[in-house]
Amino acid sequence: MAQYSLYRTSWCGFCARVERSIADLGLDVELRDIDADADARRDLREATGRETVPCLRIDGSTGASTWVHESSSIIDLLEERA
């Protein structure tokens, strides 16, 4: 089963939109605030080449990670998998 982590900031409206969808869907998603967590910011930058949030990290059962940017893309993906 996939594990989800949302890279976010507390002031981002698009992040808040994704978080509302996560709550509405009743999903268990780790929240990683890149302003409060330097390791999260570094992980995001190293994996994607940018620090743009929201970004959803999906860790699959094989150990591979997929990173998804853009709030609408993240919400669509979560709704499909919920």
Gaussian input, Z-matrix of N, CA and C with variables (Angstrom, degrees):
# hf/3-21g

backbone

0 1
 N
 C     1     B1
 C     2     B2     1     A1
 N     3     B3     2     A2     1     D1
 C     4     B4     3     A3     2     D2
 C     5     B5     4     A4     3     D3
 N     6     B6     5     A5     4     D4
 C     7     B7     6     A6     5     D5
 C     8     B8     7     A7     6     D6
 N     9     B9     8     A8     7     D7
 C    10    B10     9     A9     8     D8
 C    11    B11    10    A10     9     D9
 N    12    B12    11    A11    10    D10
 C    13    B13    12    A12    11    D11
 C    14    B14    13    A13    12    D12
 N    15    B15    14    A14    13    D13
 C    16    B16    15    A15    14    D14
 C    17    B17    16    A16    15    D15
 N    18    B18    17    A17    16    D16
 C    19    B19    18    A18    17    D17
 C    20    B20    19    A19    18    D18
 N    21    B21    20    A20    19    D19
 C    22    B22    21    A21    20    D20
 C    23    B23    22    A22    21    D21
 N    24    B24    23    A23    22    D22
 C    25    B25    24    A24    23    D23
 C    26    B26    25    A25    24    D24
 N    27    B27    26    A26    25    D25
 C    28    B28    27    A27    26    D26
 C    29    B29    28    A28    27    D27
 N    30    B30    29    A29    28    D28
 C    31    B31    30    A30    29    D29
 C    32    B32    31    A31    30    D30
 N    33    B33    32    A32    31    D31
 C    34    B34    33    A33    32    D32
 C    35    B35    34    A34    33    D33
 N    36    B36    35    A35    34    D34
 C    37    B37    36    A36    35    D35
 C    38    B38    37    A37    36    D36
 N    39    B39    38    A38    37    D37
 C    40    B40    39    A39    38    D38
 C    41    B41    40    A40    39    D39
 N    42    B42    41    A41    40    D40
 C    43    B43    42    A42    41    D41
 C    44    B44    43    A43    42    D42
 N    45    B45    44    A44    43    D43
 C    46    B46    45    A45    44    D44
 C    47    B47    46    A46    45    D45
 N    48    B48    47    A47    46    D46
 C    49    B49    48    A48    47    D47
 C    50    B50    49    A49    48    D48
 N    51    B51    50    A50    49    D49
 C    52    B52    51    A51    50    D50
 C    53    B53    52    A52    51    D51
 N    54    B54    53    A53    52    D52
 C    55    B55    54    A54    53    D53
 C    56    B56    55    A55    54    D54
 N    57    B57    56    A56    55    D55
 C    58    B58    57    A57    56    D56
 C    59    B59    58    A58    57    D57
 N    60    B60    59    A59    58    D58
 C    61    B61    60    A60    59    D59
 C    62    B62    61    A61    60    D60
 N    63    B63    62    A62    61    D61
 C    64    B64    63    A63    62    D62
 C    65    B65    64    A64    63    D63
 N    66    B66    65    A65    64    D64
 C    67    B67    66    A66    65    D65
 C    68    B68    67    A67    66    D66
 N    69    B69    68    A68    67    D67
 C    70    B70    69    A69    68    D68
 C    71    B71    70    A70    69    D69
 N    72    B72    71    A71    70    D70
 C    73    B73    72    A72    71    D71
 C    74    B74    73    A73    72    D72
 N    75    B75    74    A74    73    D73
 C    76    B76    75    A75    74    D74
 C    77    B77    76    A76    75    D75
 N    78    B78    77    A77    76    D76
 C    79    B79    78    A78    77    D77
 C    80    B80    79    A79    78    D78
 N    81    B81    80    A80    79    D79
 C    82    B82    81    A81    80    D80
 C    83    B83    82    A82    81    D81
 N    84    B84    83    A83    82    D82
 C    85    B85    84    A84    83    D83
 C    86    B86    85    A85    84    D84
 N    87    B87    86    A86    85    D85
 C    88    B88    87    A87    86    D86
 C    89    B89    88    A88    87    D87
 N    90    B90    89    A89    88    D88
 C    91    B91    90    A90    89    D89
 C    92    B92    91    A91    90    D90
 N    93    B93    92    A92    91    D91
 C    94    B94    93    A93    92    D92
 C    95    B95    94    A94    93    D93
 N    96    B96    95    A95    94    D94
 C    97    B97    96    A96    95    D95
 C    98    B98    97    A97    96    D96
 N    99    B99    98    A98    97    D97
 C   100   B100    99    A99    98    D98
 C   101   B101   100   A100    99    D99
 N   102   B102   101   A101   100   D100
 C   103   B103   102   A102   101   D101
 C   104   B104   103   A103   102   D102
 N   105   B105   104   A104   103   D103
 C   106   B106   105   A105   104   D104
 C   107   B107   106   A106   105   D105
 N   108   B108   107   A107   106   D106
 C   109   B109   108   A108   107   D107
 C   110   B110   109   A109   108   D108
 N   111   B111   110   A110   109   D109
 C   112   B112   111   A111   110   D110
 C   113   B113   112   A112   111   D111
 N   114   B114   113   A113   112   D112
 C   115   B115   114   A114   113   D113
 C   116   B116   115   A115   114   D114
 N   117   B117   116   A116   115   D115
 C   118   B118   117   A117   116   D116
 C   119   B119   118   A118   117   D117
 N   120   B120   119   A119   118   D118
 C   121   B121   120   A120   119   D119
 C   122   B122   121   A121   120   D120
 N   123   B123   122   A122   121   D121
 C   124   B124   123   A123   122   D122
 C   125   B125   124   A124   123   D123
 N   126   B126   125   A125   124   D124
 C   127   B127   126   A126   125   D125
 C   128   B128   127   A127   126   D126
 N   129   B129   128   A128   127   D127
 C   130   B130   129   A129   128   D128
 C   131   B131   130   A130   129   D129
 N   132   B132   131   A131   130   D130
 C   133   B133   132   A132   131   D131
 C   134   B134   133   A133   132   D132
 N   135   B135   134   A134   133   D133
 C   136   B136   135   A135   134   D134
 C   137   B137   136   A136   135   D135
 N   138   B138   137   A137   136   D136
 C   139   B139   138   A138   137   D137
 C   140   B140   139   A139   138   D138
 N   141   B141   140   A140   139   D139
 C   142   B142   141   A141   140   D140
 C   143   B143   142   A142   141   D141
 N   144   B144   143   A143   142   D142
 C   145   B145   144   A144   143   D143
 C   146   B146   145   A145   144   D144
 N   147   B147   146   A146   145   D145
 C   148   B148   147   A147   146   D146
 C   149   B149   148   A148   147   D147
 N   150   B150   149   A149   148   D148
 C   151   B151   150   A150   149   D149
 C   152   B152   151   A151   150   D150
 N   153   B153   152   A152   151   D151
 C   154   B154   153   A153   152   D152
 C   155   B155   154   A154   153   D153
 N   156   B156   155   A155   154   D154
 C   157   B157   156   A156   155   D155
 C   158   B158   157   A157   156   D156
 N   159   B159   158   A158   157   D157
 C   160   B160   159   A159   158   D158
 C   161   B161   160   A160   159   D159
 N   162   B162   161   A161   160   D160
 C   163   B163   162   A162   161   D161
 C   164   B164   163   A163   162   D162
 N   165   B165   164   A164   163   D163
 C   166   B166   165   A165   164   D164
 C   167   B167   166   A166   165   D165
 N   168   B168   167   A167   166   D166
 C   169   B169   168   A168   167   D167
 C   170   B170   169   A169   168   D168
 N   171   B171   170   A170   169   D169
 C   172   B172   171   A171   170   D170
 C   173   B173   172   A172   171   D171
 N   174   B174   173   A173   172   D172
 C   175   B175   174   A174   173   D173
 C   176   B176   175   A175   174   D174
 N   177   B177   176   A176   175   D175
 C   178   B178   177   A177   176   D176
 C   179   B179   178   A178   177   D177
 N   180   B180   179   A179   178   D178
 C   181   B181   180   A180   179   D179
 C   182   B182   181   A181   180   D180
 N   183   B183   182   A182   181   D181
 C   184   B184   183   A183   182   D182
 C   185   B185   184   A184   183   D183
 N   186   B186   185   A185   184   D184
 C   187   B187   186   A186   185   D185
 C   188   B188   187   A187   186   D186
 N   189   B189   188   A188   187   D187
 C   190   B190   189   A189   188   D188
 C   191   B191   190   A190   189   D189
 N   192   B192   191   A191   190   D190
 C   193   B193   192   A192   191   D191
 C   194   B194   193   A193   192   D192
 N   195   B195   194   A194   193   D193
 C   196   B196   195   A195   194   D194
 C   197   B197   196   A196   195   D195
 N   198   B198   197   A197   196   D196
 C   199   B199   198   A198   197   D197
 C   200   B200   199   A199   198   D198
 N   201   B201   200   A200   199   D199
 C   202   B202   201   A201   200   D200
 C   203   B203   202   A202   201   D201
 N   204   B204   203   A203   202   D202
 C   205   B205   204   A204   203   D203
 C   206   B206   205   A205   204   D204
 N   207   B207   206   A206   205   D205
 C   208   B208   207   A207   206   D206
 C   209   B209   208   A208   207   D207
 N   210   B210   209   A209   208   D208
 C   211   B211   210   A210   209   D209
 C   212   B212   211   A211   210   D210
 N   213   B213   212   A212   211   D211
 C   214   B214   213   A213   212   D212
 C   215   B215   214   A214   213   D213
 N   216   B216   215   A215   214   D214
 C   217   B217   216   A216   215   D215
 C   218   B218   217   A217   216   D216
 N   219   B219   218   A218   217   D217
 C   220   B220   219   A219   218   D218
 C   221   B221   220   A220   219   D219
 N   222   B222   221   A221   220   D220
 C   223   B223   222   A222   221   D221
 C   224   B224   223   A223   222   D222
 N   225   B225   224   A224   223   D223
 C   226   B226   225   A225   224   D224
 C   227   B227   226   A226   225   D225
 N   228   B228   227   A227   226   D226
 C   229   B229   228   A228   227   D227
 C   230   B230   229   A229   228   D228
 N   231   B231   230   A230   229   D229
 C   232   B232   231   A231   230   D230
 C   233   B233   232   A232   231   D231
 N   234   B234   233   A233   232   D232
 C   235   B235   234   A234   233   D233
 C   236   B236   235   A235   234   D234
 N   237   B237   236   A236   235   D235
 C   238   B238   237   A237   236   D236
 C   239   B239   238   A238   237   D237
 N   240   B240   239   A239   238   D238
 C   241   B241   240   A240   239   D239
 C   242   B242   241   A241   240   D240
 N   243   B243   242   A242   241   D241
 C   244   B244   243   A243   242   D242
 C   245   B245   244   A244   243   D243

   B1=1.4430
   B2=1.5203
   B3=1.3021
   B4=1.4539
   B5=1.5285
   B6=1.3202
   B7=1.4588
   B8=1.5250
   B9=1.3367
   B10=1.4581
   B11=1.5208
   B12=1.3427
   B13=1.4658
   B14=1.5167
   B15=1.3299
   B16=1.4627
   B17=1.5163
   B18=1.3115
   B19=1.4562
   B20=1.5175
   B21=1.3272
   B22=1.4592
   B23=1.5231
   B24=1.3318
   B25=1.4575
   B26=1.5214
   B27=1.3151
   B28=1.4628
   B29=1.5272
   B30=1.3164
   B31=1.4636
   B32=1.5304
   B33=1.3079
   B34=1.4662
   B35=1.5286
   B36=1.3218
   B37=1.4546
   B38=1.5166
   B39=1.3219
   B40=1.4606
   B41=1.5326
   B42=1.3376
   B43=1.4660
   B44=1.5256
   B45=1.3320
   B46=1.4659
   B47=1.5238
   B48=1.3078
   B49=1.4680
   B50=1.5308
   B51=1.3269
   B52=1.4620
   B53=1.5308
   B54=1.3195
   B55=1.4642
   B56=1.5286
   B57=1.3226
   B58=1.4686
   B59=1.5215
   B60=1.3203
   B61=1.4667
   B62=1.5237
   B63=1.3081
   B64=1.4640
   B65=1.5264
   B66=1.3208
   B67=1.4668
   B68=1.5252
   B69=1.3283
   B70=1.4711
   B71=1.5211
   B72=1.3291
   B73=1.4583
   B74=1.5323
   B75=1.3319
   B76=1.4602
   B77=1.5157
   B78=1.3227
   B79=1.4635
   B80=1.5258
   B81=1.3144
   B82=1.4575
   B83=1.5264
   B84=1.3302
   B85=1.4594
   B86=1.5230
   B87=1.3109
   B88=1.4610
   B89=1.5284
   B90=1.3430
   B91=1.4618
   B92=1.5162
   B93=1.3287
   B94=1.4600
   B95=1.5247
   B96=1.3140
   B97=1.4632
   B98=1.5305
   B99=1.3294
   B100=1.4651
   B101=1.5270
   B102=1.3364
   B103=1.4644
   B104=1.5240
   B105=1.3251
   B106=1.4604
   B107=1.5268
   B108=1.3224
   B109=1.4666
   B110=1.5310
   B111=1.3343
   B112=1.4670
   B113=1.5301
   B114=1.3320
   B115=1.4625
   B116=1.5219
   B117=1.3199
   B118=1.4664
   B119=1.5325
   B120=1.3248
   B121=1.4717
   B122=1.5321
   B123=1.3163
   B124=1.4642
   B125=1.5299
   B126=1.3356
   B127=1.4668
   B128=1.5278
   B129=1.3232
   B130=1.4626
   B131=1.5267
   B132=1.3209
   B133=1.4624
   B134=1.5324
   B135=1.3270
   B136=1.4697
   B137=1.5297
   B138=1.3247
   B139=1.4673
   B140=1.5235
   B141=1.3353
   B142=1.4655
   B143=1.5218
   B144=1.3212
   B145=1.4597
   B146=1.5218
   B147=1.3278
   B148=1.4628
   B149=1.5262
   B150=1.3254
   B151=1.4644
   B152=1.5223
   B153=1.3085
   B154=1.4489
   B155=1.5237
   B156=1.3326
   B157=1.4626
   B158=1.5233
   B159=1.3259
   B160=1.4455
   B161=1.5273
   B162=1.3170
   B163=1.4565
   B164=1.5221
   B165=1.3059
   B166=1.4566
   B167=1.5205
   B168=1.3336
   B169=1.4621
   B170=1.5234
   B171=1.3093
   B172=1.4607
   B173=1.5220
   B174=1.3207
   B175=1.4593
   B176=1.5170
   B177=1.3218
   B178=1.4549
   B179=1.5104
   B180=1.3076
   B181=1.4584
   B182=1.5281
   B183=1.3363
   B184=1.4624
   B185=1.5239
   B186=1.3390
   B187=1.4563
   B188=1.5105
   B189=1.3303
   B190=1.4640
   B191=1.5282
   B192=1.3286
   B193=1.4654
   B194=1.5203
   B195=1.3243
   B196=1.4560
   B197=1.5210
   B198=1.3239
   B199=1.4623
   B200=1.5232
   B201=1.3314
   B202=1.4608
   B203=1.5268
   B204=1.3267
   B205=1.4676
   B206=1.5226
   B207=1.3048
   B208=1.4727
   B209=1.5232
   B210=1.3172
   B211=1.4618
   B212=1.5205
   B213=1.3191
   B214=1.4650
   B215=1.5289
   B216=1.3163
   B217=1.4694
   B218=1.5238
   B219=1.3190
   B220=1.4660
   B221=1.5242
   B222=1.3248
   B223=1.4629
   B224=1.5158
   B225=1.3234
   B226=1.4789
   B227=1.5224
   B228=1.3135
   B229=1.4678
   B230=1.5222
   B231=1.3306
   B232=1.4582
   B233=1.5259
   B234=1.3214
   B235=1.4624
   B236=1.5367
   B237=1.3260
   B238=1.4660
   B239=1.5168
   B240=1.3353
   B241=1.4666
   B242=1.5241
   B243=1.3166
   B244=1.4807
   B245=1.5102
   A1=109.59
   A2=116.90
   A3=122.23
   A4=111.24
   A5=114.74
   A6=122.46
   A7=107.64
   A8=116.94
   A9=121.56
   A10=111.00
   A11=115.43
   A12=122.55
   A13=107.20
   A14=116.35
   A15=121.15
   A16=108.61
   A17=115.87
   A18=122.49
   A19=106.64
   A20=116.11
   A21=121.42
   A22=111.19
   A23=115.42
   A24=123.00
   A25=107.19
   A26=116.24
   A27=120.57
   A28=112.45
   A29=118.35
   A30=121.68
   A31=113.71
   A32=118.20
   A33=122.44
   A34=111.07
   A35=117.22
   A36=121.93
   A37=113.20
   A38=117.16
   A39=120.56
   A40=110.81
   A41=116.29
   A42=120.42
   A43=110.09
   A44=116.30
   A45=121.10
   A46=110.23
   A47=117.20
   A48=121.54
   A49=110.72
   A50=116.76
   A51=120.80
   A52=110.07
   A53=117.13
   A54=120.52
   A55=111.50
   A56=118.07
   A57=120.88
   A58=110.71
   A59=116.88
   A60=120.53
   A61=111.29
   A62=116.89
   A63=121.10
   A64=109.61
   A65=116.64
   A66=120.88
   A67=110.95
   A68=117.02
   A69=121.06
   A70=111.42
   A71=116.97
   A72=121.82
   A73=112.60
   A74=115.98
   A75=120.78
   A76=113.49
   A77=116.34
   A78=121.16
   A79=111.86
   A80=115.61
   A81=122.56
   A82=107.55
   A83=115.84
   A84=121.78
   A85=108.44
   A86=116.72
   A87=121.29
   A88=108.34
   A89=116.73
   A90=121.41
   A91=108.70
   A92=116.00
   A93=121.57
   A94=108.32
   A95=116.61
   A96=123.27
   A97=109.15
   A98=116.32
   A99=119.42
   A100=112.73
   A101=118.36
   A102=120.14
   A103=111.63
   A104=116.60
   A105=121.53
   A106=113.10
   A107=117.29
   A108=121.71
   A109=109.53
   A110=115.80
   A111=121.05
   A112=111.79
   A113=117.52
   A114=120.37
   A115=111.06
   A116=116.71
   A117=120.83
   A118=110.51
   A119=116.37
   A120=120.49
   A121=110.29
   A122=116.52
   A123=121.18
   A124=110.99
   A125=116.39
   A126=120.70
   A127=110.97
   A128=116.94
   A129=122.08
   A130=110.75
   A131=116.44
   A132=121.40
   A133=111.85
   A134=116.51
   A135=119.90
   A136=112.18
   A137=116.80
   A138=120.33
   A139=112.89
   A140=116.91
   A141=119.93
   A142=114.01
   A143=116.51
   A144=119.70
   A145=113.77
   A146=116.52
   A147=120.30
   A148=109.88
   A149=115.48
   A150=121.92
   A151=110.82
   A152=116.93
   A153=122.48
   A154=110.48
   A155=115.65
   A156=121.52
   A157=108.90
   A158=117.32
   A159=127.76
   A160=111.90
   A161=114.17
   A162=120.83
   A163=107.60
   A164=116.06
   A165=121.78
   A166=109.30
   A167=115.05
   A168=121.07
   A169=107.70
   A170=115.29
   A171=121.19
   A172=107.37
   A173=115.96
   A174=121.66
   A175=107.85
   A176=115.97
   A177=121.39
   A178=112.54
   A179=116.18
   A180=121.76
   A181=112.29
   A182=117.38
   A183=121.07
   A184=112.62
   A185=116.48
   A186=120.93
   A187=113.45
   A188=117.30
   A189=121.23
   A190=109.75
   A191=115.76
   A192=121.15
   A193=110.22
   A194=114.68
   A195=122.71
   A196=106.81
   A197=116.04
   A198=121.76
   A199=108.66
   A200=116.80
   A201=121.89
   A202=109.27
   A203=116.38
   A204=122.38
   A205=109.49
   A206=115.70
   A207=125.56
   A208=111.24
   A209=115.21
   A210=120.80
   A211=112.82
   A212=118.46
   A213=119.50
   A214=111.48
   A215=117.46
   A216=120.97
   A217=111.03
   A218=116.47
   A219=121.00
   A220=109.96
   A221=117.07
   A222=121.13
   A223=110.58
   A224=117.40
   A225=120.45
   A226=110.55
   A227=116.67
   A228=120.63
   A229=110.81
   A230=117.92
   A231=121.17
   A232=111.53
   A233=117.01
   A234=120.12
   A235=111.27
   A236=117.06
   A237=120.64
   A238=112.53
   A239=115.82
   A240=120.54
   A241=113.68
   A242=117.62
   A243=120.66
   A244=111.74
   D1=140.66
   D2=-177.73
   D3=-73.90
   D4=147.28
   D5=174.61
   D6=-109.71
   D7=136.57
   D8=-176.49
   D9=-114.41
   D10=139.75
   D11=172.85
   D12=-133.79
   D13=130.13
   D14=177.65
   D15=-103.52
   D16=118.20
   D17=174.54
   D18=-87.22
   D19=126.92
   D20=-166.80
   D21=-152.11
   D22=175.41
   D23=166.70
   D24=-131.58
   D25=159.99
   D26=-178.07
   D27=-74.27
   D28=-19.78
   D29=-174.62
   D30=-101.38
   D31=-0.40
   D32=-174.30
   D33=-87.28
   D34=118.99
   D35=178.50
   D36=-65.09
   D37=-35.43
   D38=177.92
   D39=-67.81
   D40=-35.52
   D41=175.76
   D42=-64.46
   D43=-42.82
   D44=179.08
   D45=-60.89
   D46=-38.64
   D47=178.41
   D48=-61.72
   D49=-44.96
   D50=178.77
   D51=-65.65
   D52=-41.64
   D53=179.91
   D54=-62.94
   D55=-37.60
   D56=175.79
   D57=-62.23
   D58=-41.55
   D59=178.10
   D60=-65.00
   D61=-40.54
   D62=177.57
   D63=-59.88
   D64=-45.98
   D65=179.25
   D66=-63.92
   D67=-44.55
   D68=-179.85
   D69=-61.70
   D70=-35.82
   D71=-179.25
   D72=-83.05
   D73=-11.19
   D74=179.65
   D75=68.52
   D76=34.00
   D77=-177.33
   D78=-89.69
   D79=152.02
   D80=176.02
   D81=-97.64
   D82=102.32
   D83=-177.31
   D84=-128.35
   D85=126.15
   D86=176.21
   D87=-70.13
   D88=132.93
   D89=176.68
   D90=-100.76
   D91=127.31
   D92=-179.49
   D93=-122.50
   D94=107.07
   D95=-177.73
   D96=-84.52
   D97=113.21
   D98=-175.38
   D99=-73.39
   D100=-14.13
   D101=174.51
   D102=-80.15
   D103=-32.98
   D104=-176.91
   D105=-95.53
   D106=-14.64
   D107=-173.07
   D108=-130.09
   D109=99.97
   D110=-177.84
   D111=-61.16
   D112=-33.16
   D113=178.29
   D114=-66.01
   D115=-39.39
   D116=178.03
   D117=-63.86
   D118=-43.06
   D119=178.18
   D120=-61.47
   D121=-44.45
   D122=179.80
   D123=-63.51
   D124=-45.37
   D125=179.20
   D126=-58.63
   D127=-44.77
   D128=179.67
   D129=-62.17
   D130=-48.02
   D131=-179.09
   D132=-63.22
   D133=-43.88
   D134=-179.24
   D135=-66.81
   D136=-36.30
   D137=-176.39
   D138=-80.36
   D139=-33.93
   D140=-172.49
   D141=-115.67
   D142=-14.14
   D143=-177.98
   D144=81.16
   D145=7.15
   D146=178.84
   D147=-152.80
   D148=170.75
   D149=-179.00
   D150=-116.74
   D151=31.93
   D152=-177.60
   D153=-81.51
   D154=130.77
   D155=177.10
   D156=-121.65
   D157=155.51
   D158=1.88
   D159=-75.98
   D160=153.73
   D161=174.87
   D162=-143.80
   D163=127.31
   D164=-179.86
   D165=-99.97
   D166=126.95
   D167=174.78
   D168=-101.39
   D169=127.95
   D170=178.73
   D171=-115.45
   D172=115.08
   D173=177.35
   D174=-99.02
   D175=114.04
   D176=-178.44
   D177=-83.49
   D178=172.38
   D179=-177.85
   D180=-67.62
   D181=-18.87
   D182=178.88
   D183=-83.74
   D184=-7.33
   D185=-178.15
   D186=95.68
   D187=-8.34
   D188=178.54
   D189=-79.63
   D190=146.30
   D191=178.38
   D192=-113.30
   D193=141.82
   D194=173.39
   D195=-118.86
   D196=137.86
   D197=-179.32
   D198=-116.36
   D199=130.30
   D200=-177.78
   D201=-123.53
   D202=120.94
   D203=175.17
   D204=-96.56
   D205=170.56
   D206=176.12
   D207=78.39
   D208=121.01
   D209=-175.19
   D210=-57.87
   D211=-42.46
   D212=-178.13
   D213=-66.23
   D214=-37.87
   D215=177.20
   D216=-66.17
   D217=-40.34
   D218=179.12
   D219=-64.37
   D220=-47.21
   D221=-179.06
   D222=-62.45
   D223=-44.81
   D224=178.73
   D225=-58.43
   D226=-45.70
   D227=-178.98
   D228=-62.78
   D229=-45.28
   D230=-179.29
   D231=-64.53
   D232=-39.32
   D233=178.32
   D234=-64.66
   D235=-37.01
   D236=177.70
   D237=-65.97
   D238=-34.76
   D239=-174.47
   D240=-94.86
   D241=-7.67
   D242=-177.38
   D243=-74.42

